[in-house]
Amino acid sequence: MTDEKQDNTGKAGSGGQPKSAAKASLPTLNFATFIFSLNSSALVQLGMMEDPMTGEKTKNLPLAKQTIDILSMLEEKTRGNLDADEAAMLKNILYDLRILYVKEKG
């Protein structure tokens, strides 16, 4: 792949990323930001937060359950490999999401 300069048509620029993506200030990607991202997705799916794409609150309980199950799987698979803060954060997020899911399902 060649290293082309990007123009305003969205063509690939340096590194193959669009100019706007290269300039965007994203948070550092680590375990906590990944878990917070999944938590935010679950909250949107539970109808607790507005969907950033539509600006509306909608519920998708099957998708919320799947996201909660993914977080649960991550908790199981990372057990013993997280520091105390990461483990506590994941445990608390899972607890809160499970309570919200049961309330919404009921």
Secondary structure, 3 states (H helix, E strand, C coil): CCCCCCCCCCCCCHHHCCHHHHHCCCCCCCHHHHHHHHHHHHHHHCCCCCCCCCCCCCCCHHHHHHHHHHHHHHHHHHCCCCCHHHHHHHHHHHHHHHHHHHHHHC
